Amino acid sequence: MAIIVLINFNQMAKTQLEETLKESEATNRIVQTKRQDKIDEDEILRSLQVEVDVLKAESIASSQSLQKAKTRSKVAAEEFAEKTKQLDLLQSRAEDIRKQLKSEKNTTLSKEKISQNAEDRFNAREKELKDTKKKNEDLRKRLFQESQNMAKLREKELGFIAEIKSAQVSSLQFYKRRRFGFYPMHA
């Protein structure tokens, strides 16, 4: 009888040991799954931070490029203003020369030589005026192109800012989910 009790006790202890081992294995699997989820969450956070840093660097580069374009545009505008002043001055000179030429043509034959010289000066000034007008037009075109480039850079900068804000919102949402338990766990 004592042997039967010992055998039954032995079988009960064996069964209890097997159940304890199964529970321990299940607990280990749960702990391992949670540990892997934590590692995955940390990796996602690092990845998001790297992405935000890259977007910030791109935004800084875009801002610097925009600043350079603004400077070039300002220089072009200043050159344009200077050339416009020169053009006005040359037009005024050309008008004076025209008046002088008309006056000299109406004088006697002895002044015909002076008139010819004045006409030559007038033609030279007119050529100078045309050259200045051409340079002025080139500067206008360049100013227009710089303005277009600046607008494109501003658009790009706004895109980068939107991407950064989106990444920051995603990161914050992820942090809140993780912090307050709303992030789904892997089974």
KAUR-V102167 format. One line per field, one symbol per residue. ss: DSSP state (H for helix, E for strand, L for the rest). burial: 1 if it has 9 or more other ideal C-beta (glycine too) atoms within 8 Angstrom, else 0. A space follows every 50 residues. Layout:
# KAUR-V102167
ss: ???
burial: ???
This chain:
# KAUR-V102167
ss: LHHHHHHHHHHHHHHHHHHHHHHHHHHHHHHHHHHHHHHHHHHHHHHHHH HHHHHHHHHHHHHHHHHHHHHHHHHHHHHHHHHHHHHHHHHHHHHHHHHH HHHHHLLLHHHHHHHHHHHHHHHHHHHHHHHHHHHHHHHHHHHHHHHHHH HHHHHHHHHHHHHHHHHHHHHHHHHHHHHHLLLLLLL
burial: 00000000000000000000000000000000110110011001100110 11001101100110110011011001101100110110011011001101 10010010001001100110110011011001101100110110011011 0011011001101100110110011111000000000
